[in-house]
Amino acid sequence: MSAEQKYTPLEIEHKWQEMWDREKTFSVTETADRPKYYLLEMFPYPSGRIHMGHVRNYSIGDVIARFKRMRGFNVLHPMGWDAFGMPAENAAIKNNSHPAAWTYENIAYMRDQLKQMGLSYDWTRELATCDVSYYRWEQKLFIEMFKKGLAYKKRSFVNWCPSCETVLANEQVEDGACWRCDNEVTQKELEQWFFRITDYAQELLDYTEKLPGWPERVLVMQRNWIGRSTGCEIDFPLEGRDGAIRVFTTRQDTLFGATFMSLAPEHPMALELTLPERRAEVTAFIDKVKKTDRIRRTADDFEKEGVFTGSYCINPATGRRMPIYLANFVLVEYGTGAVMAVPTHDQRDFEFARAYDLPKVVVIQPEGETLDPAAMTAAYTEPGTMVNSAPFDGMGSEAAKEAIADWLEQEGKGKKTVNFRLRDWGVSRQRYWGSPIPIIYCDQCGAVPVPDRDLPVTLPLDVAFTGEGGSPLAKLESFISVTCPTCGGPARRETDTMDTFVESSWYFLRYCCPDFEGGMLDKERTRYWMSVDQYIGGIEHAVLHLLYARFFTKVMRDLGYVTVDEPFTNLLTQGMVIKDGAKMSKSKGNVVDPDALIKKYGADTARLFSLFAAPPEKDLDWNEQGVDGCYRFINRVWKLVHEHLAVIRGASPVEPATLTDEERALRRAVHKTLKKVTDDIHDRFHFNTAIAAVMELMNTLQGARLSTPQAAAVLKEALELTVLMLSPFIPHVTEELWQRIGHVVPISSTAWPSWDAGAVVDEEILIVVQVNGKLRSRIAVAAGTDDETVKSLALADDKVRVFTDGQQLRKVIYVPGKLVNIVAG
């Protein structure tokens, strides 16, 4: 093979990347002459370098985008950067730089890396969430939500890092410590901004039944996170004082067995109910719990601890005097932050009661048994028969739930209600690198939204990062001191910035019109593209990001920005990249550098391996031999095309009627492969089996013989279809081969081929023949043979006649293409 014919991946890839960029091959506008298809992968945080997880995720999306484009769709496939967040501040402190400089340098580097992958992005729509041109519009949306009551401020307990002086999300707390500085995290009560996502809880839940294109496990996770519960709110009067403790329970059938009350340590009544002689012990307990991770507190194996406040409440059903405890496993954000404790019928209450020697009363007996509270080793939580619950004794516990709920309402002691586990979304962050919250505080006017004329509130760049913790904004007088837009008096600006989940909750909408200056969204362009037809991202985003994006879409619908109810029609959650038994990460030292991989093998090889080694939804085990094997396969394709270039360039079109049996068999193999590859990409995203089918076809093609002009025509068709089939997976080398074969129109602008329906039909099919349900023979018949002829051939078969001669034929049943079942006797 000459030097010109040698496969040189980097040279070829650079050539075609330049051409796609120069011609803006993948840039799109709204058009009525083709159906739209919006394909989106979750955008990355610009951390500095892409990793193999990015390579896999974006290669999966690129196959779909290229395939749909070749199938005639107007494909929107954008890319941008989720660019705000704490890592930029950490880097600024560590490197004595500025978050903006660090972020934009990383964006430039990662953009070049993604372009080296040959991904078919419309780079004209690129956005970065840290650009004023982006976050200005979410500030406008914040103000609209504030005016609608969907954004509000209240005091709330948060994860607080005293060292970094900032609120942390639950995901940023690792084993009770801050993910950045490893210092102990505490619970702190702060004034925080919230979005009222709970107003949409029922609709968010209902629509999980209207998303058939989403994986069921993601929908289950969202349903569980929303956590709809039907039960009762019950008031437990305080002993010796006015007031009551309100609880929410789904187990009102156990009310008569409630023997003590458990409050969350953060409950607003915790210290109010604490007697003076108990205050020191209670305060110490509250301080201890504040340092405990909230998710850990709810774990089944977490040790149940508590402290007695000294106060009592009254069971409204029994009149029992119930001691009030603070318990570490009760969270203030769930229910009402108070739990009526029924130790015989709730395992956590059982363990707590055993630890603190609290009374137990059985109120539900299993059928055929009599539970003794003193002998119980665990709570009984199944249905049974009501006891010790007059007037409901003898009733089944499930029926008693409804009866007791009705009784509570009649007696004015409680009411039926629906509760959600979901809590409003806290969006305040005490950090710099985020979108400023557009609120001004005035002693006369209170919280005042920044007027439209003064938007955006631009994040100032003249700040110093000292590493002392806290947000530099809180120390920047030029940012803080403002004039009240309502009364003209002195005022101060909000120094909290928004949670970065806010930016990722609407970026997919801005991609529809990133250059629009007249508002947040161009309604017509957004209406054309939305909803996203296929969204791709990791399962780790199953709840928060996806739930917040769904919430934002519904809010923006109600504010008149969009017309869709849901943002993503179909969702694919791809698996992780695994090496040495663990997810690739710098901390584990098992990262494979995509740059080094591309430099050695080329981007097409990196893409092919990430697509071939496992189905998209499964984890991919890294394998150097597998990478090398994919490189060798590309070389085989390259070599085979070049070996036959002279022949196929001059070959005539295929005339099926003139083919020999061998030529017809070869053509059948090609078109069967085309059908499989098309089905595997279109219907199932089974890219690994599609690639495997082409690899198998290559083995067939390498053994093909050229002895007639028609054989050359068949081989030309076979090689051209092979190149076309591989083009979504390995776009650079296939573009080059397509051009060398003699095509002027690039493969990226060529239609996906259709298989010849006549060619894929087998000339003979094998039919199983059963007599009275037992296999007796197999017969070969010509494809398309009519039913009666197949039955006659089956009856005439010598192996079958042994069991039918002399027998009465009762039925002859033919299942087309599969079997003949003869009932005789």
ZAFI-91577 format. One record per residue (C-alpha): residue in one letter; x, y negated, z negated. Coordinates in pm, whole numbers, padded with zeros to 5 digits, always signed. Each point is the difference from the previous one (the first is absolute). Example, Ala and Ser with C-alpha at 12.3 -4.5 7.8 and 13.67 -1.06 7.14 Angstrom:
A+01230+00450-00780
S+00137-00344+00066
//
This chain:
M+00000+00000+00000
S+00141-00338+00100
A+00062-00283-00244
E-00308-00172+00140
Q-00209+00306-00079
K+00125+00043-00356
Y-00251-00065-00279
T+00113-00315-00184
P-00278-00074-00253
L+00119-00335-00136
E+00054-00147+00345
I-00336+00126+00127
E-00187-00112-00311
H+00150-00349+00008
K-00097-00034+00367
W-00366+00084-00052
Q-00036-00193-00326
E+00123-00309+00183
M-00247+00063+00281
W-00299+00046-00236
D+00101-00314-00187
R+00058-00206+00313
E-00325+00108+00166
K-00199-00014-00327
T-00125+00344+00099
F-00197+00059-00319
S-00146-00348-00050
V-00379-00004+00029
T-00290-00241+00017
E-00372+00054-00031
T-00148+00142+00320
A-00332+00148+00104
D+00135+00231+00270
R+00148+00256-00241
P-00120+00141-00333
K+00193-00135-00297
Y+00204+00215-00237
Y+00152-00153-00314
L+00284+00216-00133
L+00177-00108-00318
E+00262+00137-00236
M+00030-00149-00349
F+00251-00280+00030
P+00331+00026-00189
Y+00155-00201-00277
P+00319-00159+00142
S+00236+00169-00244
G+00298-00016+00233
R+00007+00322+00201
I-00253+00242+00143
H+00015+00358-00128
M-00105+00335+00144
G-00346-00041-00152
H-00041-00310+00219
V+00135+00187+00303
R-00255+00277-00048
N-00296-00225-00076
Y+00061-00234+00291
S+00083+00279+00244
I-00335+00164-00080
G-00179-00326+00071
D+00199-00062+00316
V-00098+00334+00153
I-00367-00083-00051
A+00042-00355+00131
R+00184+00109+00317
F-00239+00288+00063
K-00308-00222-00035
R+00157-00261+00226
M+00062+00263+00268
R-00361+00115-00044
G-00127-00344+00102
F-00049-00173-00335
N+00088-00360-00078
V+00225+00084-00296
L+00077-00247-00278
H+00307+00127-00184
P+00146-00280-00217
M+00277-00022-00258
G+00079-00241-00285
W+00145-00026-00348
D-00146+00028-00350
A+00255-00256-00106
F-00089-00134-00347
G+00086+00184-00323
M+00237+00050-00290
P+00288+00176+00182
A+00085-00325+00179
E+00022-00182-00333
N+00213+00278-00147
A+00236-00022+00296
A+00015-00379-00032
I+00105+00029-00365
K+00251+00275+00074
N+00157-00162+00307
N-00036-00366-00098
S-00209-00058+00311
H-00356-00107+00075
P-00292+00244+00052
A-00090-00170+00329
A+00351+00041+00140
W+00022+00363-00115
T-00345+00080+00143
Y+00046-00159+00342
E+00346+00156+00042
N-00152+00341-00073
I-00287-00061+00240
A+00242-00082+00281
Y+00206+00312-00065
M-00299+00234-00033
R-00164-00146+00311
D+00309+00094+00200
Q-00008+00350-00151
L-00364+00050+00097
K+00068-00124+00353
Q+00282+00255+00024
M-00263+00268-00068
G-00181-00100+00321
L-00329-00057-00181
S-00273-00144+00220
Y-00085-00300-00218
D-00156-00323+00116
W+00272-00216-00151
T-00185-00317+00101
R-00233+00069-00296
E+00274+00046-00259
L-00076-00160-00336
A+00167-00027-00341
T-00221-00049-00304
C+00253-00243-00154
D-00049-00244+00291
V-00207-00306-00092
S-00193+00057+00323
Y-00127+00324-00153
Y-00055-00061-00370
R-00163-00341+00057
W-00313+00184+00111
E-00019+00233-00298
Q+00018-00311-00220
K-00302-00129+00187
L-00173+00334-00054
F+00090-00008-00372
I-00177-00335-00033
E-00308+00131+00180
M-00004+00301-00232
F+00041-00234-00299
K-00300-00205+00109
K-00204+00320+00043
G+00096+00126-00345
L+00208+00283+00149
A+00325-00148-00137
Y+00007-00087-00369
K+00235-00030-00296
K-00023+00176-00334
R+00219+00128-00280
S+00117+00356+00054
F+00255+00246-00127
V+00275+00062+00252
N+00327+00188+00028
W+00260-00257-00102
C+00376+00016+00035
P+00149-00236-00262
S+00335+00003+00181
C-00131-00086+00348
E-00280-00209-00153
T-00255+00130+00249
V-00308+00215+00033
L+00064+00345+00143
A-00238+00220+00194
N-00051+00350-00140
E+00218+00132+00283
Q+00286-00223-00122
V+00003+00159-00344
E+00215+00314-00010
D+00001+00203-00323
G-00105-00309-00191
A+00282-00212+00142
C+00026-00272+00264
W+00101+00135+00338
R+00241-00289+00049
C+00183-00045-00331
D-00088+00322-00189
N-00109-00200-00304
E-00302+00109-00202
V-00335-00121+00134
T-00265-00130-00238
Q-00367-00091+00025
K-00062-00373-00003
E-00323-00198+00016
L+00021-00273+00264
E-00226-00225+00201
Q-00012+00177+00337
W-00173-00048+00332
F-00227+00282+00117
F-00192+00093+00313
R-00347+00135-00073
I+00039+00329+00188
T-00254+00156-00238
D-00273-00195+00184
Y+00071+00232+00293
A+00049+00322-00201
Q-00320+00167+00116
E+00048-00093+00365
L+00364+00112-00008
L-00119+00330-00144
D-00290+00039+00244
Y+00224-00054+00302
T+00230+00285-00099
E-00282+00214+00140
K+00013-00195+00329
L+00367+00048+00088
P+00018+00341+00176
G+00336-00093+00151
W+00169-00019-00340
P+00164+00295-00179
E-00234+00137-00262
R+00266-00005-00271
V+00044-00377+00047
L-00376-00052-00026
V-00011+00215-00314
M+00280-00209-00153
Q-00192-00319+00076
R-00324+00140-00140
N+00180+00101-00318
W+00168-00340-00029
I-00334-00180+00041
G-00142+00253-00246
R-00375-00049-00002
S-00163+00134-00318
T-00369+00007-00088
G-00073-00012-00370
C-00107-00227-00283
E+00121-00307-00182
I-00067+00047-00372
D+00038-00253-00282
F+00143+00121-00332
P-00089-00261-00270
L+00285-00112-00225
E-00032+00082-00369
G-00031-00300-00229
R+00015-00267+00268
D-00177-00119+00311
G+00091+00136+00338
A+00051+00336+00162
I+00253+00202+00195
R-00124+00079+00349
V+00113+00325+00162
F-00057+00148+00342
T-00041+00377+00015
T-00104+00260+00254
R-00057+00244-00286
Q-00296-00152-00182
D-00106+00360-00066
T+00278+00010-00264
L-00105-00324-00176
F-00128+00182-00309
G+00347+00154-00043
A+00192-00331-00001
T+00185-00022-00332
F+00253-00285+00049
M+00077-00285+00239
S+00320-00038+00204
L+00101-00343+00128
A+00275-00095+00241
P+00280-00176-00192
E-00047-00294+00242
H-00376-00020-00076
P-00097-00362-00084
M-00163+00118-00325
A+00302+00205-00114
L+00147-00254-00243
E-00338-00153-00082
L-00113+00337-00141
T+00325+00063-00187
L-00020-00052-00378
P+00279-00210-00154
E+00159+00296-00179
R+00017+00190+00331
R+00133-00287+00216
A+00374+00077-00025
E-00046+00363+00100
V-00246-00085+00277
T+00224-00277+00142
A+00300+00235+00005
F-00207+00260+00183
I-00120-00254+00258
D+00360-00114+00061
K+00108+00362+00047
V-00276+00073+00251
K+00081-00318+00195
K+00335+00156+00087
T-00159+00317+00135
D-00077+00049+00368
R-00376-00016+00052
I-00008+00290+00244
R+00201+00216-00242
R-00250-00078-00276
T-00277+00179+00188
A+00199+00317+00075
D-00142+00323-00144
D+00329+00091-00168
F+00048-00343-00159
E+00000+00015-00381
K-00320-00152-00136
E+00071-00264-00266
G-00209-00262-00173
V-00052-00223-00300
F-00305-00070-00218
T-00121-00362+00002
G-00182+00033-00333
S-00335-00085+00160
Y-00302+00214+00091
C-00281+00002+00252
I-00332+00187-00001
N-00103+00280+00237
P-00332-00134+00138
A-00140+00352+00036
T+00095+00154-00335
G+00073-00296-00227
R+00340+00159-00072
R+00268-00235-00133
M+00284+00022+00256
P+00356-00116-00077
I+00151-00223+00270
Y+00347+00098+00121
L+00237-00140+00256
A+00118+00284+00227
N+00294-00003+00240
F-00182+00199+00269
V-00284-00254+00040
L+00063-00271+00262
V-00176-00336-00018
E-00053-00013+00377
Y-00199+00325+00013
G-00367-00015-00094
T-00037-00249-00284
G+00330+00086-00167
A-00191+00190-00270
V-00077+00372-00025
M-00261+00170-00217
A+00204+00295-00122
V-00166+00343+00008
P+00279+00237-00104
T-00194+00324+00055
H-00073-00083+00365
D+00297-00206+00124
Q+00354+00137-00012
R+00178-00331-00063
D-00240-00079-00283
F+00049+00353-00133
E+00379-00039-00015
F-00032-00343-00161
A-00250+00123-00260
R+00224+00295-00085
A+00301-00232-00042
Y-00188-00242-00230
D-00233+00247-00175
L-00319-00156+00133
P-00342+00170-00010
K-00136+00219+00280
V-00365+00074+00081
V-00112+00249+00265
V-00294-00125+00209
I+00022+00235+00303
Q+00009+00377-00043
P+00105+00233+00282
E-00253+00268+00088
G+00024+00301-00230
E+00255-00161-00236
T+00001-00208-00314
L+00289-00243-00026
D+00147-00069-00344
P+00178-00339-00010
A+00248+00124-00258
A+00100+00298+00216
M+00021-00176+00339
T+00344-00011+00163
A-00108-00222+00290
A-00293-00217+00099
Y-00296+00162+00176
T-00064-00210+00311
E-00239+00216+00204
P-00382-00020+00015
G-00207+00176-00263
T-00293-00037-00238
M-00052-00308-00216
V+00028+00041-00378
N+00026-00246-00292
S-00159-00255+00234
A-00364-00023-00107
P-00233-00066+00180
F+00198+00149+00291
D+00093+00333-00161
G-00055+00301+00224
M+00022-00205+00317
G+00266+00076+00261
S+00284-00250-00025
E-00029-00110+00366
A-00371-00077-00044
A+00078-00169-00331
K+00223-00256+00174
E-00299-00151+00175
A-00230+00037-00300
I+00245-00168-00240
A+00064-00280+00251
D-00376-00066+00017
W-00025+00011-00382
L+00286-00250-00043
E-00171-00246+00236
Q-00337+00044-00175
E+00162-00059-00340
G+00200-00299+00123
K+00326+00168-00098
G+00150+00042+00343
K-00064-00001+00374
K+00072+00205+00307
T+00283-00143+00202
V+00258+00069+00269
N+00367-00051-00079
F+00301-00011+00228
R+00353+00097-00089
L+00116-00265+00247
R+00102-00328-00159
D+00043-00342+00157
W+00326-00051+00184
G+00254-00208-00193
V+00190-00206+00258
S+00214-00231-00217
R+00376+00053+00006
Q+00251-00204-00201
R+00259-00001+00275
Y+00124-00230+00272
W+00006+00196+00326
G-00371+00014+00071
S-00286-00211+00129
P-00075-00290-00240
I-00349+00015-00148
P-00173-00320+00126
I-00145-00124-00331
I+00066-00323-00193
Y-00070-00039-00373
C-00136-00327-00134
D-00078-00069-00366
Q-00314-00182+00111
C-00121+00215+00291
G+00134+00345-00086
A+00109+00234+00282
V-00030-00184+00332
P+00064+00159+00341
V+00254-00170+00222
P-00195-00195+00268
D+00019+00126+00358
R+00186-00316+00100
D+00284+00092-00239
L+00037+00360+00114
P+00223+00186+00026
V+00167-00011-00340
T+00346+00068+00131
L+00239+00206-00205
P+00290-00238-00076
L+00345+00119+00106
D+00199-00230-00232
V-00001+00237-00297
A+00279+00154-00203
F+00020+00369-00092
T+00180+00039-00330
G-00088+00356-00093
E-00150-00123-00329
G-00346+00131+00089
G-00323-00176+00070
S-00105-00179+00313
P+00211-00296+00118
L-00327-00169+00099
A-00088-00045-00367
K+00319-00208-00042
L-00033-00209+00315
E-00157-00330-00102
S-00036-00121+00360
F-00224+00299+00068
I-00198+00000-00325
S-00091-00367-00041
V-00284-00111+00229
T-00301-00227+00005
C-00345+00146-00061
P-00184-00006+00335
T-00331-00053-00183
C+00065-00279-00252
G+00343-00127+00105
G+00149+00061-00344
P+00321+00186-00085
A-00020+00374+00060
R+00219+00305+00034
R+00024+00263+00270
E-00051+00373-00058
T+00345+00166-00006
D-00117+00360+00034
T+00028+00154+00345
M-00222+00266+00154
D+00051+00374-00018
T+00161+00116+00326
F-00289+00242+00052
V-00195-00312+00100
E+00215-00050+00310
S-00033+00364+00107
S-00378-00011-00046
W-00065-00204+00314
Y+00314+00009+00220
F-00169+00240+00241
L-00257-00273+00070
R+00258-00270+00065
Y+00172+00223+00257
C-00310-00054+00215
C+00082-00370+00033
P+00337-00086-00163
D+00039-00321+00202
F-00343-00138-00092
E+00033-00341-00168
G-00368-00085-00034
G-00063+00216-00303
M+00072+00330-00168
L-00132+00204+00295
D-00119-00050+00354
K-00342+00166-00028
E-00027+00108+00363
R+00346+00157+00018
T-00048+00165-00337
R-00339+00135+00109
Y+00164+00147+00312
W+00273+00192-00186
M-00154+00098-00331
S-00028+00253-00151
V+00343+00163+00014
D-00056+00321+00195
Q+00292+00190-00155
Y+00190-00095-00316
I+00312+00189-00106
G+00180-00010-00335
G+00109+00189-00309
I-00233+00173-00245
E+00152-00215-00278
H-00218-00286+00127
A-00319+00207-00021
V-00155-00208-00275
L+00127-00352-00061
H+00097-00133+00344
L-00278+00179+00185
L-00261-00090-00260
Y+00105-00365-00008
A+00001-00017+00382
R-00353+00141+00004
F-00108-00253-00265
F+00152-00294+00187
T-00170+00104+00322
K-00338+00002-00171
V+00063-00338-00164
M+00109-00151+00332
R-00307+00151+00165
D-00223-00168-00257
L+00185-00330+00049
G-00059+00022+00376
Y+00353+00075+00118
V-00055+00353+00134
T-00292+00212+00113
V+00127+00344-00107
D-00071+00177-00328
E+00320+00205-00015
P+00353-00078+00121
F+00123+00343+00110
T-00205+00250+00200
N+00253+00283-00015
L+00283+00057-00247
L+00302+00229+00027
T+00216+00046-00309
Q+00336+00131+00112
G+00224+00220-00215
M+00334-00096-00151
V+00348+00073+00131
I+00168+00252-00232
K+00370+00079-00029
D+00160+00240-00247
G-00341+00066-00153
A-00078-00363-00083
K-00143-00309+00168
M+00274-00202+00165
S+00107-00286-00227
K+00315-00196-00079
S-00018+00101-00366
K+00018+00369+00095
G+00282-00057+00249
N-00176+00199+00272
V-00077-00279+00249
V+00068+00054+00370
D+00092-00327+00172
P-00211-00044+00316
D+00266-00231+00148
A+00263+00273-00020
L-00245+00254+00142
I-00086-00224+00295
K+00364-00079+00065
K+00085+00372+00016
Y-00307+00140+00180
G-00214-00289+00119
A-00342-00121-00112
D-00186+00256+00213
T+00160+00284-00194
A-00083-00162-00334
R-00360-00045+00116
L-00030+00350+00140
F+00126+00169-00316
S-00227-00204-00228
L-00297+00101+00218
F+00093+00362+00067
A+00114+00120-00344
A-00347-00011-00166
P-00360-00107+00059
P-00047-00371-00086
E-00197+00061-00320
K+00257+00246-00142
D+00336-00072-00164
L+00298+00023+00233
D+00310+00189-00118
W+00313-00163+00134
N+00215+00239+00200
E+00320-00096+00184
Q-00025+00309+00221
G-00352-00106+00096
V+00126-00344+00104
D+00276+00157+00208
G-00253+00237+00157
C-00221-00293+00106
Y+00303-00170+00157
R+00083+00316+00194
F-00360+00027+00121
I+00006-00355+00139
N+00324+00085+00178
R-00164+00310+00151
V-00283-00211+00140
W+00247-00256+00130
K+00217+00267+00164
L-00291+00190+00159
V-00143-00314+00161
H+00339-00100+00138
E+00070+00350+00132
H-00310-00021+00217
L-00010-00373+00079
A+00084+00040+00367
V-00263+00271+00047
I-00285-00165-00188
R+00055-00344+00152
G-00074+00149+00342
A-00269+00246-00104
S-00354-00025+00136
P-00314+00004-00216
V-00120+00337-00126
E-00255+00188+00211
P-00144+00257-00245
A-00157+00220+00270
T+00341+00077+00155
L+00182+00102-00319
T+00145+00343-00061
D-00098+00186-00318
E+00329-00102-00164
E-00047-00365+00095
R-00361+00008-00115
A+00106+00148-00337
L+00261-00273-00045
R-00252-00271+00079
R-00250+00160-00237
A+00259-00013-00282
V+00063-00370+00070
H-00365-00103-00001
K-00080+00214-00304
T+00280-00180-00181
L-00134-00336+00111
K-00345+00091-00132
K+00143+00112-00334
V+00221-00306-00042
T-00292-00229+00084
D-00229+00178-00247
D+00266+00012-00272
I+00070-00373+00020
H-00356-00118+00057
D-00201+00224-00229
R+00232+00105-00281
F+00323-00204-00003
H+00180+00336+00004
F+00313-00146+00152
N+00219+00289-00113
T-00204+00259+00191
A-00022-00228+00304
I+00380-00031+00008
A+00038+00375-00055
A-00226+00066+00300
V+00222-00217+00223
M+00310+00177-00133
E-00158+00333+00095
L-00084-00136+00344
M+00364-00106+00044
N+00106+00363-00043
T-00239+00095+00280
L+00118-00278+00228
Q+00366+00087-00045
G-00072+00347+00134
A-00193-00124+00305
R+00133+00087+00348
L-00012-00232+00301
S-00055+00206+00315
T-00277-00188+00182
P-00104-00363+00059
Q-00306+00060-00216
A+00222+00123-00283
A+00183-00334+00015
A-00336-00180-00011
V-00106+00201-00306
L+00332-00070-00172
K-00025-00373+00075
E-00349-00012-00149
A+00118+00204-00299
L+00298-00225-00075
E-00198-00320+00046
L-00274+00125-00232
T+00262+00109-00252
V+00153-00347-00001
L-00345-00159-00034
M-00097+00233-00285
L+00318-00082-00189
S-00019-00376+00055
P-00196-00093-00317
F+00254+00195-00208
I+00330-00096+00169
P-00081-00312+00201
H+00349-00117+00100
V+00134+00313+00167
T-00332+00068+00172
E-00012-00355+00139
E+00348+00058+00142
L-00085+00339+00149
W-00324-00132+00147
Q+00192-00275+00174
R+00269+00240+00125
I-00262+00232+00144
G-00097-00297+00217
H-00293-00175-00168
V-00013-00380+00015
V-00272-00052-00263
P+00145+00066-00349
I-00137+00296-00189
S-00123-00240-00272
S-00242-00140+00263
T-00095+00338+00146
A-00327+00179-00074
W-00004+00320-00201
P-00039+00296+00239
S-00303+00226+00024
W+00031+00375+00016
D-00141+00199+00292
A-00298+00186-00142
G+00031+00265+00267
A+00366+00059-00076
V-00048+00064-00372
V-00253+00282+00055
D+00158+00343-00036
E-00042+00217+00314
E-00072+00303-00217
I-00144+00027-00348
L+00008+00298-00236
I-00339+00117-00130
V-00036+00216-00310
V-00259+00280+00032
Q-00173+00140-00310
V-00241+00291-00029
N-00224-00020-00304
G+00231-00260-00150
K+00324+00198+00041
L+00281-00096+00235
R+00019+00252+00286
S+00179-00178+00286
R+00123-00324+00160
I-00064-00097+00360
A+00159-00271+00219
V-00243-00200+00212
A+00043-00295+00232
A-00065-00336-00161
G-00349-00120+00086
T-00145+00349+00052
D-00376-00007-00059
D-00150+00159-00313
E-00170+00299+00170
T+00315+00100+00186
V+00200-00009-00327
K-00262+00225-00167
S+00012+00245+00294
L+00382+00018-00011
A-00012+00065-00375
L-00253+00283+00038
A+00205+00154+00281
D+00323+00006-00201
D+00115+00362-00063
K+00086-00066-00367
V-00346-00141-00058
R-00189+00277+00183
V+00133+00256-00247
F-00225-00164-00261
T-00298-00086+00218
D-00055+00298+00231
G-00318+00176-00098
Q-00098-00285-00231
Q-00290-00237+00040
L+00125-00354+00063
R-00198-00219-00238
K+00183-00334+00053
V+00296-00138+00192
I+00107-00335-00145
Y+00264-00218+00169
V+00174-00283-00183
P+00147-00193+00297
G+00375+00016+00025
K+00036+00213-00314
L-00182+00334-00038
V-00268+00243+00112
N-00186+00181-00277
I-00193+00312+00107
V-00266+00142-00230
A-00065+00365+00089
G-00166+00301-00162
//
